[in-house]
Amino acid sequence: MKTPGEKPLDGKIALVTGGSRGIGRAIAVELAGAGAFTFVNYVRNKEAARETLRIMENRGGEGSLLSFDVSDSDAVQDAIRGITEEKGRIDILINNAGITLNGIFVRTKPEVWDSVMDINLKGVFNCCRSATRYMMKQRWGRIVNMTSVVALSGNAGQVCYSASKAGIIGLTKSLARELGPRNICVNAVAPGFIETDMTVSIDDAGRGKVIDQIPLGKTGTPDDVAVVVAFLVSGKADYITGQVIHVNGGLYM
Ligand SMILES: NC(=O)c1ccc[n+]([C@@H]2O[C@H](COP(=O)([O-])OP(=O)(O)OC[C@H]3O[C@@H](n4cnc5c(N)ncnc54)[C@H](O)[C@@H]3O)[C@@H](O)[C@H]2O)c1
């Protein structure tokens, strides 16, 4: 039996979108380890999401799986309502789900733009819209949105992706201004090159080129990002809102 107040996030209810693998999995494990009951959202790969839950539980954390597509407003609304019906509240929302569909701009079809925007940007809008209704009533909430270094630096071949991630920064800052008076902090985290399934297809030559530009001389890990997210939703970051925190080894500064 846990004693309340033992861990920094004891009693908090969290949702991590795209929590079945990569950065999302590391965040879910970190938040559950810090005491939050953590809902792990996944869209297709239930087995991978189960593995996230297993890791959380092996480390003494608690949570549950929740399947929905972040780009589907109705599904998001139902899922978040379900969390509040089951747990009475939602305290922490981590908008981590995202996709990359890279390619040369002149060959990019409008459908690619739509897919990337629907998941990366509208997905964040959908989840914030549903969760903040409850956070406003609670007068407490913490939201962290996953943007990217390329939102600020730009990257050839990533026009749609970087536009979606730049949109997240505008959304984050505006929401932080609007919801600050309700004690809801909204921040963004901008990872650089993190080793996950998303970056695994980059060949050694491409990887080498990026590493050459990183002052710390190495790529990052999902845990490097997760600890920053856990800090931002903890009581130690109560006076931080509307910020973009870079986790990139110095790649962009
Ligand atoms: N890996 C990096 O170098 C890097 C750098 C900067 C930003 N990011 C961002 O960090 C986040 C996590 O990236 P990652 O590297 O772990 O990628 P990943 O591809 O391993 O994980 C992305 C997760 O999002 C989920 N997802 C995709 N579409 C979804 C949808 N419609 N609804 C719900 N979930 C959906 C996937 O199932 C997966 O679990 C993404 O937003 C990504 O853009 C990653």
The ligand as an SDF file (V2000), in Angstrom:
LIG
                    3D

 44 48  0  0  0  0  0  0  0  0999 V2000
   12.8440   10.6020  -32.2620 N   0  0  0  0  0  0  0  0  0  0  0  0
   13.2320   11.8530  -32.4750 C   0  0  0  0  0  0  0  0  0  0  0  0
   14.3750   12.1120  -32.8250 O   0  0  0  0  0  0  0  0  0  0  0  0
   12.2650   12.9950  -32.2890 C   0  0  0  0  0  0  0  0  0  0  0  0
   12.7650   14.2890  -32.4210 C   0  0  0  0  0  0  0  0  0  0  0  0
   11.9220   15.3670  -32.2380 C   0  0  0  0  0  0  0  0  0  0  0  0
   10.5830   15.1520  -31.9240 C   0  0  0  0  0  0  0  0  0  0  0  0
   10.1180   13.8860  -31.8040 N   0  0  0  0  0  0  0  0  0  0  0  0
    8.7110   13.7320  -31.4800 C   0  0  0  0  0  0  0  0  0  0  0  0
    8.5640   12.9580  -30.3120 O   0  0  0  0  0  0  0  0  0  0  0  0
    7.3340   12.2100  -30.3710 C   0  0  0  0  0  0  0  0  0  0  0  0
    7.6250   10.7440  -30.1720 C   0  0  0  0  0  0  0  0  0  0  0  0
    8.4990   10.3230  -31.1840 O   0  0  0  0  0  0  0  0  0  0  0  0
    9.2380    8.8970  -31.2240 P   0  0  0  0  0  0  0  0  0  0  0  0
   10.5920    9.1370  -31.7690 O   0  0  0  0  0  0  0  0  0  0  0  0
    9.0560    8.1850  -29.9520 O   0  0  0  0  0  0  0  0  0  0  0  0
    8.3880    8.2360  -32.3980 O   0  0  0  0  0  0  0  0  0  0  0  0
    7.6930    6.8120  -32.5550 P   0  0  0  0  0  0  0  0  0  0  0  0
    7.3010    6.7240  -33.9700 O   0  0  0  0  0  0  0  0  0  0  0  0
    8.5500    5.7500  -31.9710 O   0  0  0  0  0  0  0  0  0  0  0  0
    6.4100    6.9840  -31.6440 O   0  0  0  0  0  0  0  0  0  0  0  0
    5.3110    7.7490  -32.0190 C   0  0  0  0  0  0  0  0  0  0  0  0
    4.1080    7.1970  -31.3120 C   0  0  0  0  0  0  0  0  0  0  0  0
    2.9400    7.9220  -31.7490 O   0  0  0  0  0  0  0  0  0  0  0  0
    1.9120    6.9910  -32.0050 C   0  0  0  0  0  0  0  0  0  0  0  0
    0.9260    7.5120  -32.9320 N   0  0  0  0  0  0  0  0  0  0  0  0
    1.0830    7.7950  -34.2570 C   0  0  0  0  0  0  0  0  0  0  0  0
   -0.0780    8.2160  -34.7760 N   0  0  0  0  0  0  0  0  0  0  0  0
   -0.9900    8.2020  -33.7790 C   0  0  0  0  0  0  0  0  0  0  0  0
   -2.3600    8.5240  -33.7090 C   0  0  0  0  0  0  0  0  0  0  0  0
   -3.0280    8.9420  -34.7790 N   0  0  0  0  0  0  0  0  0  0  0  0
   -3.0000    8.4160  -32.5100 N   0  0  0  0  0  0  0  0  0  0  0  0
   -2.3310    7.9690  -31.4240 C   0  0  0  0  0  0  0  0  0  0  0  0
   -1.0150    7.6420  -31.4370 N   0  0  0  0  0  0  0  0  0  0  0  0
   -0.3580    7.7500  -32.6090 C   0  0  0  0  0  0  0  0  0  0  0  0
    2.6470    5.7760  -32.5550 C   0  0  0  0  0  0  0  0  0  0  0  0
    1.8320    4.6240  -32.4760 O   0  0  0  0  0  0  0  0  0  0  0  0
    3.8550    5.7240  -31.6470 C   0  0  0  0  0  0  0  0  0  0  0  0
    3.5610    5.0290  -30.4550 O   0  0  0  0  0  0  0  0  0  0  0  0
    6.7160   12.5280  -31.7280 C   0  0  0  0  0  0  0  0  0  0  0  0
    5.7570   13.5620  -31.5880 O   0  0  0  0  0  0  0  0  0  0  0  0
    7.8940   13.0170  -32.5350 C   0  0  0  0  0  0  0  0  0  0  0  0
    7.5020   13.8690  -33.5740 O   0  0  0  0  0  0  0  0  0  0  0  0
   10.9190   12.7910  -31.9860 C   0  0  0  0  0  0  0  0  0  0  0  0
  1  2  1  0
  2  3  2  0
  2  4  1  0
  4  5  1  0
  4 44  2  0
  5  6  2  0
  6  7  1  0
  7  8  2  0
  8  9  1  0
  8 44  1  0
  9 10  1  0
  9 42  1  0
 10 11  1  0
 11 12  1  0
 11 40  1  0
 12 13  1  0
 13 14  1  0
 14 15  2  0
 14 16  1  0
 14 17  1  0
 17 18  1  0
 18 19  2  0
 18 20  1  0
 18 21  1  0
 21 22  1  0
 22 23  1  0
 23 24  1  0
 23 38  1  0
 24 25  1  0
 25 26  1  0
 25 36  1  0
 26 27  1  0
 26 35  1  0
 27 28  2  0
 28 29  1  0
 29 30  1  0
 29 35  2  0
 30 31  1  0
 30 32  2  0
 32 33  1  0
 33 34  2  0
 34 35  1  0
 36 37  1  0
 36 38  1  0
 38 39  1  0
 40 41  1  0
 40 42  1  0
 42 43  1  0
M  CHG  2   8   1  16  -1
M  END
$$$$
